Amino acid sequence: MQVTLLNKSKCALLMLCTLLSGSVLARPFNYQFDQDDAQGFSPFVDAELGYNSNVTHANDNEIDSGFVTVTPGVDYTYRKGESRLSVLYIADGGYYFDSSDDNYFDQYIELNGALQFNIRHRFNLIYGFYDTHEERGQGLTEGISRLVNDTIEYQQQQFLADYTFGAKQAKGQIKLYAGLETREYQNYRTIDSDTGTKYNDYELISYGGRFLYRIKSGAQAFIGVQREDKQFDYAARGLAKRDNISDYYAVGALWQLTGKTQGEASIGYQTKDFDHNSFEDFSGLSWRANLTWQPKQQTKFKLRTSQSAEDPDQYGGYTDETFIGLAWEQQWRDRLLSTVGASWEGDDFNDGGYDGREDDLTTLLFKLRYQFSRQFSFGARYEYEDKSSNVSDVEYSQHIIGFFSKVEF
């Protein structure tokens, strides 16, 4: 099972966007600096004008609004031989014409180093810092967006180190990794003696390893183990802290065959043990797959699916989370690209106030992008979310229409 440092989002659209584009600009941890051999400064600016039918993800009394977002950033890369050092800064600002309480300004900084001492020893270090927010009706305010006057803000730090022993074409390789993630909420920290965002501050330590064996050129099988130790900073009066340890044991494969098929898939066993006996522990099947099939140069299909026990954003216990996403990318002309995607996420809650709750989140995405020149592209998108549940307060539907552009200097 692959190491997971980013907190699992409860919004499947974020996962679908990752599936479609390879990274989400607002949460770009492990930004893809090494896509080519370029170095130096690379500034860019994204902008979008659009309409959101349900800004606060509410079940009733929806707020609809036009919006504009501007997202400038710059990355710098220095290369020496096979090694690389990179820095990234992104600012992300959003303004809602009819819902100023949901305006936001986020920032992200990343330091990213890929060091190769020789063909057998490779070392990667990544540090990321977010100053960001949760949209109303998502995360801690899911189903209760009416109780807050603006977005929930938090700061998150992430650190990841991984080491690989073995040449890239060696028969066997060993990979070891360790990570640290911390989150601290900035507002609504203490609403009263029992509630407040500070009770969701946490520290997550992850570590594990893999042994990979080359089956043939372009294909490797692996066995892996991972541990995630999550500790919360505070306990509300009369409630137990949700501290827990998750272990993963998995077998899987990596492949890139004939330039048409590539991916990673694993299946294994997961346990989640809580420190306090008021929560039910978990043990069971877990899987993860991320596959790409490109039958023609202009056509690409992507599949992503996973199953695991995750920490819910609210209350205690765990959720059985199942996700599946499909996407089709088509290059119609040299400069015109279309994307169609759909996803489904199911969450079954155990313990912690919402025992027996079942959520289903369906998302659709249509996007058309025209690459006018190497530096400038523009396009349009339509996104749809529909959440159903046996807890009516968390149900909602949302439509987003946007017209976007990107300039790379």
Secondary structure by P-SEA (a helix, b strand, c coil): cccccccccccaaaaaaaaccccccccccccccccccccccccbbbbbbbccccccccccbbbbbbbbbbbbbbbbbbbccccccbbbbbbbbbbbcccccccbbbbbbbbbbbbbccccbbbbbbbbbbbccccccccccccccccccbbbbbbbbbbbbbbbcccccccbbbbbbcbbbbbbbccccccccccccccccbbbbbbbbbbbbbcccccccccbbbbbbbbbcccccccccccbbbbbbbcccccccccccccccbbbbbbbbbccccbbbbbcccbbbbbbbbccccbbbbbbbbbbbbbccccccccbbbbbbbbbbbcccccbbbbbbcbbbbbbbcccccccbbbbbbbbbbbbbbccccccccccbbbbbbbbcccccccbbbbbbbccccccc
